[in-house]
Amino acid sequence: MITTNDIRDIPLDDLVIGKGQVRVKDVHKDIDELAESIRVQGLLQPIVVCEGEKKGKFEILTGQRRFLAHKKNKAKTIRALVLNKPVDAETAKAISVTENLVRRDVSQKEYIDACTALYKKYGSIKAVAEATGLKAQTVSQYVKYDRLIKPLKGMVDSGEVDIRVALRAQDAAAAGGEKPDPADAVKLAKEMASMPGIQQKKLVQEREEKPEASVDESIEAARTGSKVTQIVVTLTGETHRHLQTFADNEGTSQDDAAASLIEEGLLGKGFGS
């Protein structure tokens, strides 16, 4: 079991940035501001390290930007929490993900890369969720990124569409058991990005039921044949919390979660088809 060994001031020259860092983009962004904050207020949160491959060296697991800021300030040492033993790259990535969950400033692409690497090591969604603290539904979505075709991966990486939209667009483009046509998948993703979740699902359903129809026909049918009506409901605070928890577990919005529950409830009572 990994535990903390002690907290100490470690010379910057004895530290190396570990390969398991989840943050890989914009590492140097706003470093000057961070360095000035640390200069004025001091280091409020120690970095986390373990013994490195070379004797006398320590690998940074979390806190690479704090380390870089200390270098900017020409500091000699930095306060660090030292783990009791070295860790492999995947475990280091899990530790990095867990810390950055609190900070909320890691990109979706970085979480996708981290979860995919951890899934390849552990082999189950549950294990990755337990290692990182992420919700199982969220991990499941991130791991599915690998099955996206290249154009859709590009749209997710750029932030043009959410990964759930990209997955639904690919499923719609592959209706009828065919390999998804890249142009169709991109068009569907762009259209779905402006649709509520319930209408996105209707579009996928439309493609599955009528795979011979063109993409434009399916989009038109989903937009005109599945009109969306917004309603306002009043919930108790407790019910609203339960709805939010359900939405979080499903990796969706409160609106989409509520629509799904209403639809399932009506179907269960014999209304709808």
N, C-alpha and C positions, 0 to 999 in steps of 0.2 A: 504494500500500500504506500502511495506517495504521501508524505507529510512534510511539514516545514521543519527545517533543521534549526535555523536561527536567522536573525536579522543583523546585517552588518554593513559597514561602508566598504565597498569594493572599488579598487582603482579602475578607472575607465580603460586603461591599457590591458586589463585582465579580462575584458568582456568582449564577446562576439555575438552578433545578432543571429539568433537561431533560424533554421530553415522552416520551422513550424509556425511562423508568424502568420496569422490570418489576414492581417492588413498588408496589402501589397501595392495599393494605389495611393497616390498623394501622401506618401510617407513624410515628405519634407514640407508639405503645405502648412503654412502658418507656424513654422518652427520658431521664427523670430519672436512671435507673440508668446508662444509657450515658454521659450527661454526667458523672456522678460518676466512672465508670471512666476516662474520658479525662482528667478533672481530676487524678486520682491517678497514672495510669500513662502518660499522654500518648497521642498518636495512634499506634497501632501499625501502621496500614495507611493510606497516603495515599488520598484520593479520586481519581477519574479525571475529567478535564475536557477540553474542547476549546474553541476559540474560538467565541463566541456570535454571534448575528446582529448585535448592536450592538457597535460598536467599543469595545474595552477591557473587554468583558464575557466571561465564561466560562460555558459550559453544563456542569452536573454530569451525568456519565454514570453513575457509580456512587458511592455514598457520601452519598445525601441525608440519611440518619439521622445520620451523623457530622457533616454540615454543620449540621443542626438542633441537635445536641448542643452544637456549638461556639457556636451562637447562644445557647443556654441558659446556657452558661458565660460569656457576654458576651466571647468571644474576638474579637480583631480580624482574625486571619488563620487560614488552615488550610493544611496541607501538601497539595499536589496534584501528581499526575502529569499532565502536559500532553501531549495528542496533537499530532501535527504538522500536522493539518488538521481542519476541521469535518467532522462526519458527519451523515447524514440520520437521521430518527427510527427507521427500521428497523435500521440499523447500530448505533445507540445502544442499541436494545432487545436486540440480539444480545450486545453487550458487557455489558449489565446482567445478562442471563441467565447468561452465562459466569461472572461473578463470584459470583453468588448460588448457582450449583451447588456451590461450595465451602462456602457457609454453610448450605445445606440448610434454609432457613426461609422459602422462598417457597411460597405456596399453589398447589395444582393449577390453580385457576382463573387465577391470574396467569401460570403457564407456558402454559396453553391460549391465553390472549389473545396472549401474546408469539409463540408458535409460529404461530398463525393469521395474525398480521400479517406475520411473516417469510415464510410460505408464499405469501401473496398477492404479496409482492415478488419472491421468488426463483423460485417456481413449481415447486419440487421438494423432496421430503422430504430427499434427500441434501444439498442445498445448505443447508437449515435445520440439519440435524444438524452439518454441518461448521462452520457459523457460530457455533453455540451450544455444541458439545461434548456435546449430548444424544445418546442412542442413536436411530438411525433409527426403530426400532420404537416408541419412546416418542413421538417427534415425530409419527409416523403416527397414534397414538391421540389425541394432543392436537388435531391438525388435524381429525380426524373429529368432534370436538365440535360443529362448526358444523352438521352434518346431524341432530343430535338434535332431537326436538320439544321445545317449551318446558317442559313438566312435567319431563322427564328432565334438561334443562339445570339446572333449579332443584334437583333432587336432587343433581346433581354439584356445583353451586356451594355447597350447604349441607354437603357432605361426607357426605350420607346414603348415597350409593353411589359406588363407583369408576366412572370413565368406561368401563372395559371392561364392567362389569356393565350400565351404561346402554345401551351399544351393542348388547350381546347381547339385552337386554330389548326394544329397539326392533325388532331383526331378528325376534325371536320374535313380537312383536305384529303385524308386517307380513307374516307367513307367508301364502302364497297369493297374493302380489302386491298385497295390499290396503294402503291407507294405514293406518299404525298407529293404533289407537284409543287416545287418551290414557289413559283409565281402565285399559285392559288393559295398556298399557306400564308404567304406574306399579305395578300389582299384580305384574306379572312381575318388575320391578326389585326390589321389596321381597322377593319370594320368592327371587330369585337371589342376593341379597346374603348370604343365610345358607347358600348352597350352595357346595361346592368347584367349581373351574373345570370339571372334567370333567363334573359333573352339570349345570352351566349349559349346556354344549354339547349334552348329551343333551336338555335341555328345548327348545332351539332346534331340534334335529333332530326332536323329537316334533311340534312345531308345523308344521314344513315338511312332514312326512309325513302329518299329519292336520289340515290347516288348518280343516276343518269342525268339529273338536272345540272345546268351550269352553275358555277359559283355565284354569278350575278343573280341568277334566278333564285338560288337558295337564300341569299342575303335579302332579296326583296321579299320573299315569302316569310322569312323570319321577322322582318321589320313590319310588314303590313298584316300578316296573319296572326302574329303574336303580340298584339299591342300591349303595352305596359301601362297599368293604372297605378298611380301612387295613392296610398291611403295613409291616414294618420290614426295611430292607436295610442291609447294611454295604458301604461304598464306600471305596476308597483316597482319600487326600487329593487326589491329582491328579484322579481321576474326579469327586470332589465339586466341585472348582474348575471343571471343564469343565461340570458340570451347572449351577452357579451362573451361569457365563458365558452358557450357552444360555438360561437363564431370564431373565437381564437383557436379552439380545438380543430375546427374544420378548415382553418386557414382562409377565411373569407370575411366579408364585411357583415355588419349587423343587418343591413337591408337584405342582402342575399340570403343570410341565415334565416331571417324571419320569413322571407318568401318561400324558402324551401320547406320550413316547418308547416306553414299554412297549406302549401300544396299537398304535402304528405298527409296532413290531417284531414283535408277534404277528400282525398283519394281513399283514405281509410274509412271514411263515413259513406263512401259510395258516390261521391260527387266528382265529376271529371272523368277522364279516360286515361 
